[in-house]
Amino acid sequence: RTEVVATMRRIDPEAYAAAARVVWLADRRRAAAGVRCPALIVCGSADRITPPALSDELKLLIPHAALVEIAGAGHLSNLEQPAIFN
């Protein structure tokens, strides 16, 4: 956690805000629907940044996708629940 916080602190706030706008405003549904290989979607049940409902929608768009929701994890499920994530 300490390392992630330190890394995030080094990001220029204006650059982060610009990148976040691009990510949230981009409509990537067509690209997602074009995925033709098996895909694993992993989300935390307590993710407030990309809530589980968005992962549910993504699963519906990608043929052959599997969805795993990690209970009690937020946006950084790999750090918050590493044993389950791995």
Biopython code that builds the backbone (N, CA, C, O; Angstrom):
import numpy as np
from Bio.PDB.StructureBuilder import StructureBuilder

atoms = [
    (1, "ARG", "N", (0.828, -1.194, 0.000)),
    (1, "ARG", "CA", (0.000, 0.000, 0.000)),
    (1, "ARG", "C", (0.865, 1.248, 0.000)),
    (1, "ARG", "O", (0.591, 2.202, -0.728)),
    (2, "THR", "N", (1.887, 1.239, 0.800)),
    (2, "THR", "CA", (2.776, 2.388, 0.880)),
    (2, "THR", "C", (3.409, 2.699, -0.476)),
    (2, "THR", "O", (3.511, 3.859, -0.876)),
    (3, "GLU", "N", (3.827, 1.653, -1.169)),
    (3, "GLU", "CA", (4.448, 1.832, -2.481)),
    (3, "GLU", "C", (3.459, 2.403, -3.498)),
    (3, "GLU", "O", (3.818, 3.267, -4.298)),
    (4, "VAL", "N", (2.231, 1.928, -3.468)),
    (4, "VAL", "CA", (1.225, 2.423, -4.401)),
    (4, "VAL", "C", (0.919, 3.894, -4.116)),
    (4, "VAL", "O", (0.816, 4.700, -5.040)),
    (5, "VAL", "N", (0.776, 4.233, -2.854)),
    (5, "VAL", "CA", (0.504, 5.624, -2.487)),
    (5, "VAL", "C", (1.658, 6.516, -2.933)),
    (5, "VAL", "O", (1.434, 7.593, -3.484)),
    (6, "ALA", "N", (2.874, 6.078, -2.701)),
    (6, "ALA", "CA", (4.045, 6.863, -3.105)),
    (6, "ALA", "C", (4.084, 7.038, -4.623)),
    (6, "ALA", "O", (4.397, 8.121, -5.116)),
    (7, "THR", "N", (3.769, 5.985, -5.354)),
    (7, "THR", "CA", (3.757, 6.056, -6.818)),
    (7, "THR", "C", (2.690, 7.029, -7.296)),
    (7, "THR", "O", (2.947, 7.848, -8.179)),
    (8, "MET", "N", (1.512, 6.948, -6.728)),
    (8, "MET", "CA", (0.418, 7.835, -7.136)),
    (8, "MET", "C", (0.733, 9.293, -6.822)),
    (8, "MET", "O", (0.329, 10.188, -7.563)),
    (9, "ARG", "N", (1.441, 9.533, -5.745)),
    (9, "ARG", "CA", (1.805, 10.907, -5.380)),
    (9, "ARG", "C", (2.742, 11.545, -6.397)),
    (9, "ARG", "O", (2.776, 12.768, -6.526)),
    (10, "ARG", "N", (3.500, 10.730, -7.118)),
    (10, "ARG", "CA", (4.448, 11.255, -8.102)),
    (10, "ARG", "C", (3.790, 11.618, -9.436)),
    (10, "ARG", "O", (4.425, 12.240, -10.287)),
    (11, "ILE", "N", (2.543, 11.241, -9.622)),
    (11, "ILE", "CA", (1.844, 11.530, -10.874)),
    (11, "ILE", "C", (1.390, 12.984, -10.867)),
    (11, "ILE", "O", (0.827, 13.471, -9.886)),
    (12, "ASP", "N", (1.644, 13.661, -11.974)),
    (12, "ASP", "CA", (1.206, 15.040, -12.126)),
    (12, "ASP", "C", (-0.322, 15.080, -12.107)),
    (12, "ASP", "O", (-0.955, 14.406, -12.919)),
    (13, "PRO", "N", (-0.934, 15.855, -11.200)),
    (13, "PRO", "CA", (-2.400, 15.875, -11.075)),
    (13, "PRO", "C", (-3.121, 16.271, -12.364)),
    (13, "PRO", "O", (-4.173, 15.714, -12.678)),
    (14, "GLU", "N", (-2.562, 17.232, -13.115)),
    (14, "GLU", "CA", (-3.216, 17.647, -14.357)),
    (14, "GLU", "C", (-3.165, 16.534, -15.402)),
    (14, "GLU", "O", (-4.136, 16.303, -16.123)),
    (15, "ALA", "N", (-2.037, 15.853, -15.477)),
    (15, "ALA", "CA", (-1.909, 14.740, -16.426)),
    (15, "ALA", "C", (-2.848, 13.602, -16.041)),
    (15, "ALA", "O", (-3.468, 12.986, -16.907)),
    (16, "TYR", "N", (-2.954, 13.324, -14.753)),
    (16, "TYR", "CA", (-3.850, 12.265, -14.281)),
    (16, "TYR", "C", (-5.302, 12.612, -14.619)),
    (16, "TYR", "O", (-6.057, 11.759, -15.087)),
    (17, "ALA", "N", (-5.684, 13.858, -14.381)),
    (17, "ALA", "CA", (-7.057, 14.287, -14.665)),
    (17, "ALA", "C", (-7.356, 14.173, -16.159)),
    (17, "ALA", "O", (-8.436, 13.725, -16.545)),
    (18, "ALA", "N", (-6.404, 14.576, -16.996)),
    (18, "ALA", "CA", (-6.608, 14.478, -18.446)),
    (18, "ALA", "C", (-6.750, 13.025, -18.880)),
    (18, "ALA", "O", (-7.623, 12.697, -19.683)),
    (19, "ALA", "N", (-5.902, 12.163, -18.356)),
    (19, "ALA", "CA", (-5.974, 10.740, -18.700)),
    (19, "ALA", "C", (-7.293, 10.131, -18.220)),
    (19, "ALA", "O", (-7.909, 9.340, -18.934)),
    (20, "ALA", "N", (-7.716, 10.493, -17.034)),
    (20, "ALA", "CA", (-8.975, 9.964, -16.493)),
    (20, "ALA", "C", (-10.154, 10.382, -17.366)),
    (20, "ALA", "O", (-11.059, 9.585, -17.613)),
    (21, "ARG", "N", (-10.147, 11.624, -17.830)),
    (21, "ARG", "CA", (-11.233, 12.081, -18.710)),
    (21, "ARG", "C", (-11.280, 11.250, -19.988)),
    (21, "ARG", "O", (-12.354, 10.838, -20.428)),
    (22, "VAL", "N", (-10.125, 11.008, -20.575)),
    (22, "VAL", "CA", (-10.074, 10.225, -21.816)),
    (22, "VAL", "C", (-10.617, 8.821, -21.581)),
    (22, "VAL", "O", (-11.405, 8.315, -22.380)),
    (23, "VAL", "N", (-10.200, 8.198, -20.495)),
    (23, "VAL", "CA", (-10.639, 6.831, -20.197)),
    (23, "VAL", "C", (-12.145, 6.784, -19.982)),
    (23, "VAL", "O", (-12.818, 5.911, -20.530)),
    (24, "TRP", "N", (-12.680, 7.702, -19.199)),
    (24, "TRP", "CA", (-14.102, 7.657, -18.866)),
    (24, "TRP", "C", (-15.003, 8.099, -20.008)),
    (24, "TRP", "O", (-16.162, 7.691, -20.075)),
    (25, "LEU", "N", (-14.487, 8.924, -20.901)),
    (25, "LEU", "CA", (-15.328, 9.413, -21.989)),
    (25, "LEU", "C", (-15.263, 8.552, -23.245)),
    (25, "LEU", "O", (-16.110, 8.681, -24.129)),
    (26, "ALA", "N", (-14.282, 7.689, -23.329)),
    (26, "ALA", "CA", (-14.126, 6.841, -24.516)),
    (26, "ALA", "C", (-15.179, 5.732, -24.512)),
    (26, "ALA", "O", (-15.409, 5.082, -23.493)),
    (27, "ASP", "N", (-15.801, 5.533, -25.646)),
    (27, "ASP", "CA", (-16.765, 4.443, -25.794)),
    (27, "ASP", "C", (-16.021, 3.257, -26.419)),
    (27, "ASP", "O", (-15.767, 3.241, -27.623)),
    (28, "ARG", "N", (-15.682, 2.285, -25.606)),
    (28, "ARG", "CA", (-14.888, 1.143, -26.060)),
    (28, "ARG", "C", (-15.732, -0.121, -26.234)),
    (28, "ARG", "O", (-15.186, -1.222, -26.303)),
    (29, "ARG", "N", (-17.055, 0.027, -26.305)),
    (29, "ARG", "CA", (-17.921, -1.149, -26.438)),
    (29, "ARG", "C", (-17.659, -1.928, -27.714)),
    (29, "ARG", "O", (-17.647, -3.158, -27.692)),
    (30, "ARG", "N", (-17.450, -1.234, -28.823)),
    (30, "ARG", "CA", (-17.193, -1.928, -30.092)),
    (30, "ARG", "C", (-15.887, -2.716, -30.008)),
    (30, "ARG", "O", (-15.817, -3.858, -30.463)),
    (31, "ALA", "N", (-14.858, -2.110, -29.430)),
    (31, "ALA", "CA", (-13.575, -2.809, -29.292)),
    (31, "ALA", "C", (-13.723, -4.035, -28.401)),
    (31, "ALA", "O", (-13.176, -5.095, -28.706)),
    (32, "ALA", "N", (-14.459, -3.895, -27.303)),
    (32, "ALA", "CA", (-14.659, -5.036, -26.405)),
    (32, "ALA", "C", (-15.396, -6.161, -27.118)),
    (32, "ALA", "O", (-15.048, -7.332, -26.962)),
    (33, "ALA", "N", (-16.400, -5.813, -27.889)),
    (33, "ALA", "CA", (-17.174, -6.830, -28.605)),
    (33, "ALA", "C", (-16.332, -7.534, -29.668)),
    (33, "ALA", "O", (-16.678, -8.630, -30.110)),
    (34, "GLY", "N", (-15.237, -6.912, -30.076)),
    (34, "GLY", "CA", (-14.365, -7.503, -31.082)),
    (34, "GLY", "C", (-13.325, -8.457, -30.524)),
    (34, "GLY", "O", (-12.586, -9.073, -31.292)),
    (35, "VAL", "N", (-13.248, -8.595, -29.220)),
    (35, "VAL", "CA", (-12.283, -9.526, -28.614)),
    (35, "VAL", "C", (-12.714, -10.947, -28.949)),
    (35, "VAL", "O", (-13.850, -11.333, -28.673)),
    (36, "ARG", "N", (-11.827, -11.717, -29.535)),
    (36, "ARG", "CA", (-12.175, -13.068, -29.973)),
    (36, "ARG", "C", (-11.425, -14.164, -29.227)),
    (36, "ARG", "O", (-11.612, -15.343, -29.525)),
    (37, "CYS", "N", (-10.597, -13.809, -28.285)),
    (37, "CYS", "CA", (-9.893, -14.817, -27.498)),
    (37, "CYS", "C", (-10.547, -14.894, -26.115)),
    (37, "CYS", "O", (-11.231, -13.957, -25.701)),
    (38, "PRO", "N", (-10.343, -15.990, -25.409)),
    (38, "PRO", "CA", (-10.896, -16.070, -24.055)),
    (38, "PRO", "C", (-10.364, -14.914, -23.206)),
    (38, "PRO", "O", (-9.201, -14.528, -23.327)),
    (39, "ALA", "N", (-11.214, -14.375, -22.360)),
    (39, "ALA", "CA", (-10.825, -13.243, -21.520)),
    (39, "ALA", "C", (-11.278, -13.492, -20.094)),
    (39, "ALA", "O", (-12.342, -14.061, -19.853)),
    (40, "LEU", "N", (-10.459, -13.061, -19.162)),
    (40, "LEU", "CA", (-10.807, -13.142, -17.748)),
    (40, "LEU", "C", (-10.954, -11.722, -17.226)),
    (40, "LEU", "O", (-10.019, -10.924, -17.294)),
    (41, "ILE", "N", (-12.115, -11.421, -16.714)),
    (41, "ILE", "CA", (-12.402, -10.117, -16.128)),
    (41, "ILE", "C", (-12.383, -10.306, -14.621)),
    (41, "ILE", "O", (-13.119, -11.136, -14.086)),
    (42, "VAL", "N", (-11.544, -9.540, -13.934)),
    (42, "VAL", "CA", (-11.423, -9.633, -12.486)),
    (42, "VAL", "C", (-11.820, -8.292, -11.896)),
    (42, "VAL", "O", (-11.337, -7.247, -12.333)),
    (43, "CYS", "N", (-12.698, -8.322, -10.906)),
    (43, "CYS", "CA", (-13.080, -7.077, -10.239)),
    (43, "CYS", "C", (-13.264, -7.322, -8.753)),
    (43, "CYS", "O", (-13.527, -8.441, -8.313)),
    (44, "GLY", "N", (-13.120, -6.257, -7.998)),
    (44, "GLY", "CA", (-13.366, -6.322, -6.559)),
    (44, "GLY", "C", (-14.817, -5.993, -6.279)),
    (44, "GLY", "O", (-15.389, -5.104, -6.911)),
    (45, "SER", "N", (-15.410, -6.693, -5.349)),
    (45, "SER", "CA", (-16.820, -6.461, -5.030)),
    (45, "SER", "C", (-17.065, -5.069, -4.459)),
    (45, "SER", "O", (-18.184, -4.559, -4.521)),
    (46, "ALA", "N", (-16.022, -4.451, -3.903)),
    (46, "ALA", "CA", (-16.156, -3.131, -3.301)),
    (46, "ALA", "C", (-15.473, -2.039, -4.136)),
    (46, "ALA", "O", (-15.170, -0.962, -3.622)),
    (47, "ASP", "N", (-15.236, -2.315, -5.406)),
    (47, "ASP", "CA", (-14.571, -1.346, -6.281)),
    (47, "ASP", "C", (-15.517, -0.181, -6.560)),
    (47, "ASP", "O", (-16.579, -0.367, -7.154)),
    (48, "ARG", "N", (-15.132, 1.013, -6.132)),
    (48, "ARG", "CA", (-15.960, 2.195, -6.372)),
    (48, "ARG", "C", (-15.508, 2.949, -7.624)),
    (48, "ARG", "O", (-16.228, 3.820, -8.114)),
    (49, "ILE", "N", (-14.329, 2.625, -8.140)),
    (49, "ILE", "CA", (-13.822, 3.311, -9.325)),
    (49, "ILE", "C", (-14.394, 2.665, -10.586)),
    (49, "ILE", "O", (-14.904, 3.356, -11.468)),
    (50, "THR", "N", (-14.306, 1.347, -10.665)),
    (50, "THR", "CA", (-14.951, 0.601, -11.747)),
    (50, "THR", "C", (-15.836, -0.455, -11.082)),
    (50, "THR", "O", (-15.411, -1.595, -10.890)),
    (51, "PRO", "N", (-17.043, -0.080, -10.738)),
    (51, "PRO", "CA", (-17.935, -0.962, -9.981)),
    (51, "PRO", "C", (-18.216, -2.292, -10.691)),
    (51, "PRO", "O", (-18.122, -2.384, -11.915)),
    (52, "PRO", "N", (-18.557, -3.306, -9.917)),
    (52, "PRO", "CA", (-18.852, -4.620, -10.492)),
    (52, "PRO", "C", (-19.885, -4.578, -11.622)),
    (52, "PRO", "O", (-19.821, -5.402, -12.534)),
    (53, "ALA", "N", (-20.813, -3.657, -11.583)),
    (53, "ALA", "CA", (-21.822, -3.569, -12.648)),
    (53, "ALA", "C", (-21.157, -3.318, -14.007)),
    (53, "ALA", "O", (-21.632, -3.812, -15.029)),
    (54, "LEU", "N", (-20.067, -2.556, -14.022)),
    (54, "LEU", "CA", (-19.358, -2.320, -15.283)),
    (54, "LEU", "C", (-18.676, -3.597, -15.773)),
    (54, "LEU", "O", (-18.616, -3.853, -16.975)),
    (55, "SER", "N", (-18.166, -4.394, -14.838)),
    (55, "SER", "CA", (-17.565, -5.669, -15.222)),
    (55, "SER", "C", (-18.622, -6.619, -15.765)),
    (55, "SER", "O", (-18.359, -7.376, -16.700)),
    (56, "ASP", "N", (-19.809, -6.582, -15.185)),
    (56, "ASP", "CA", (-20.920, -7.396, -15.705)),
    (56, "ASP", "C", (-21.233, -7.009, -17.146)),
    (56, "ASP", "O", (-21.436, -7.878, -17.995)),
    (57, "GLU", "N", (-21.271, -5.705, -17.423)),
    (57, "GLU", "CA", (-21.540, -5.237, -18.788)),
    (57, "GLU", "C", (-20.431, -5.675, -19.742)),
    (57, "GLU", "O", (-20.701, -6.091, -20.869)),
    (58, "LEU", "N", (-19.187, -5.579, -19.284)),
    (58, "LEU", "CA", (-18.054, -5.974, -20.111)),
    (58, "LEU", "C", (-18.133, -7.457, -20.464)),
    (58, "LEU", "O", (-17.865, -7.846, -21.600)),
    (59, "LYS", "N", (-18.500, -8.274, -19.490)),
    (59, "LYS", "CA", (-18.629, -9.720, -19.732)),
    (59, "LYS", "C", (-19.667, -10.008, -20.814)),
    (59, "LYS", "O", (-19.486, -10.914, -21.626)),
    (60, "LEU", "N", (-20.726, -9.255, -20.822)),
    (60, "LEU", "CA", (-21.758, -9.458, -21.846)),
    (60, "LEU", "C", (-21.271, -9.081, -23.243)),
    (60, "LEU", "O", (-21.760, -9.610, -24.241)),
    (61, "LEU", "N", (-20.311, -8.170, -23.309)),
    (61, "LEU", "CA", (-19.792, -7.716, -24.606)),
    (61, "LEU", "C", (-18.750, -8.656, -25.207)),
    (61, "LEU", "O", (-18.643, -8.765, -26.429)),
    (62, "ILE", "N", (-17.986, -9.331, -24.356)),
    (62, "ILE", "CA", (-16.874, -10.146, -24.843)),
    (62, "ILE", "C", (-17.291, -11.612, -24.912)),
    (62, "ILE", "O", (-17.580, -12.232, -23.889)),
    (63, "PRO", "N", (-17.320, -12.159, -26.123)),
    (63, "PRO", "CA", (-17.649, -13.583, -26.240)),
    (63, "PRO", "C", (-16.629, -14.431, -25.471)),
    (63, "PRO", "O", (-15.434, -14.138, -25.509)),
    (64, "HIS", "N", (-17.064, -15.428, -24.809)),
    (64, "HIS", "CA", (-16.206, -16.376, -24.086)),
    (64, "HIS", "C", (-15.508, -15.759, -22.869)),
    (64, "HIS", "O", (-14.529, -16.321, -22.380)),
    (65, "ALA", "N", (-15.984, -14.635, -22.381)),
    (65, "ALA", "CA", (-15.370, -14.026, -21.202)),
    (65, "ALA", "C", (-15.858, -14.707, -19.934)),
    (65, "ALA", "O", (-16.998, -15.165, -19.846)),
    (66, "ALA", "N", (-14.977, -14.761, -18.969)),
    (66, "ALA", "CA", (-15.327, -15.238, -17.629)),
    (66, "ALA", "C", (-15.144, -14.067, -16.674)),
    (66, "ALA", "O", (-14.265, -13.228, -16.874)),
    (67, "LEU", "N", (-15.958, -14.014, -15.658)),
    (67, "LEU", "CA", (-15.902, -12.932, -14.683)),
    (67, "LEU", "C", (-15.677, -13.512, -13.299)),
    (67, "LEU", "O", (-16.390, -14.418, -12.867)),
    (68, "VAL", "N", (-14.665, -12.976, -12.600)),
    (68, "VAL", "CA", (-14.404, -13.356, -11.220)),
    (68, "VAL", "C", (-14.475, -12.095, -10.376)),
    (68, "VAL", "O", (-13.751, -11.130, -10.620)),
    (69, "GLU", "N", (-15.346, -12.113, -9.391)),
    (69, "GLU", "CA", (-15.469, -10.986, -8.467)),
    (69, "GLU", "C", (-14.826, -11.379, -7.145)),
    (69, "GLU", "O", (-15.187, -12.392, -6.546)),
    (70, "ILE", "N", (-13.883, -10.582, -6.698)),
    (70, "ILE", "CA", (-13.161, -10.879, -5.461)),
    (70, "ILE", "C", (-13.851, -10.157, -4.309)),
    (70, "ILE", "O", (-13.857, -8.928, -4.240)),
    (71, "ALA", "N", (-14.430, -10.943, -3.408)),
    (71, "ALA", "CA", (-15.179, -10.398, -2.280)),
    (71, "ALA", "C", (-14.281, -9.555, -1.373)),
    (71, "ALA", "O", (-13.169, -9.951, -1.024)),
    (72, "GLY", "N", (-14.794, -8.394, -1.009)),
    (72, "GLY", "CA", (-14.096, -7.529, -0.068)),
    (72, "GLY", "C", (-12.972, -6.704, -0.658)),
    (72, "GLY", "O", (-12.352, -5.916, 0.056)),
    (73, "ALA", "N", (-12.694, -6.862, -1.943)),
    (73, "ALA", "CA", (-11.617, -6.104, -2.578)),
    (73, "ALA", "C", (-12.192, -4.874, -3.259)),
    (73, "ALA", "O", (-13.349, -4.852, -3.679)),
    (74, "GLY", "N", (-11.357, -3.859, -3.354)),
    (74, "GLY", "CA", (-11.733, -2.646, -4.060)),
    (74, "GLY", "C", (-11.094, -2.626, -5.429)),
    (74, "GLY", "O", (-11.026, -3.650, -6.108)),
    (75, "HIS", "N", (-10.622, -1.447, -5.836)),
    (75, "HIS", "CA", (-10.075, -1.265, -7.181)),
    (75, "HIS", "C", (-8.730, -1.960, -7.368)),
    (75, "HIS", "O", (-8.389, -2.346, -8.485)),
    (76, "LEU", "N", (-7.982, -2.120, -6.320)),
    (76, "LEU", "CA", (-6.666, -2.768, -6.417)),
    (76, "LEU", "C", (-6.730, -4.155, -5.793)),
    (76, "LEU", "O", (-6.026, -4.455, -4.828)),
    (77, "SER", "N", (-7.582, -4.989, -6.361)),
    (77, "SER", "CA", (-7.818, -6.316, -5.795)),
    (77, "SER", "C", (-6.548, -7.151, -5.708)),
    (77, "SER", "O", (-6.421, -7.995, -4.820)),
    (78, "ASN", "N", (-5.601, -6.923, -6.627)),
    (78, "ASN", "CA", (-4.349, -7.683, -6.579)),
    (78, "ASN", "C", (-3.522, -7.326, -5.345)),
    (78, "ASN", "O", (-2.756, -8.160, -4.862)),
    (79, "LEU", "N", (-3.659, -6.114, -4.830)),
    (79, "LEU", "CA", (-2.939, -5.722, -3.616)),
    (79, "LEU", "C", (-3.759, -5.971, -2.362)),
    (79, "LEU", "O", (-3.212, -6.280, -1.303)),
    (80, "GLU", "N", (-5.062, -5.837, -2.486)),
    (80, "GLU", "CA", (-5.941, -5.963, -1.325)),
    (80, "GLU", "C", (-6.222, -7.422, -0.944)),
    (80, "GLU", "O", (-6.376, -7.743, 0.235)),
    (81, "GLN", "N", (-6.284, -8.284, -1.932)),
    (81, "GLN", "CA", (-6.544, -9.713, -1.709)),
    (81, "GLN", "C", (-5.597, -10.518, -2.593)),
    (81, "GLN", "O", (-6.053, -11.245, -3.475)),
    (82, "PRO", "N", (-4.269, -10.401, -2.372)),
    (82, "PRO", "CA", (-3.317, -11.039, -3.293)),
    (82, "PRO", "C", (-3.447, -12.551, -3.403)),
    (82, "PRO", "O", (-3.290, -13.102, -4.493)),
    (83, "ALA", "N", (-3.723, -13.219, -2.319)),
    (83, "ALA", "CA", (-3.825, -14.685, -2.373)),
    (83, "ALA", "C", (-4.990, -15.114, -3.255)),
    (83, "ALA", "O", (-4.860, -16.035, -4.061)),
    (84, "ILE", "N", (-6.116, -14.451, -3.101)),
    (84, "ILE", "CA", (-7.284, -14.788, -3.922)),
    (84, "ILE", "C", (-7.045, -14.372, -5.370)),
    (84, "ILE", "O", (-7.366, -15.118, -6.296)),
    (85, "PHE", "N", (-6.484, -13.185, -5.564)),
    (85, "PHE", "CA", (-6.222, -12.691, -6.916)),
    (85, "PHE", "C", (-5.301, -13.646, -7.674)),
    (85, "PHE", "O", (-5.568, -13.996, -8.823)),
    (86, "ASN", "N", (-4.228, -14.059, -7.030)),
    (86, "ASN", "CA", (-3.272, -14.960, -7.682)),
    (86, "ASN", "C", (-3.850, -16.342, -7.898)),
    (86, "ASN", "O", (-3.172, -17.218, -8.435)),
]
sb = StructureBuilder()
sb.init_structure("model")
sb.init_model(0)
sb.init_chain("A")
sb.init_seg("    ")
for serial, (resi, resn, name, xyz) in enumerate(atoms, 1):
    if name == "N":
        sb.init_residue(resn, " ", resi, " ")
    sb.init_atom(name, np.array(xyz, "f"), 0.0, 1.0, " ", f" {name:<3s}", serial, name[0])
structure = sb.get_structure()
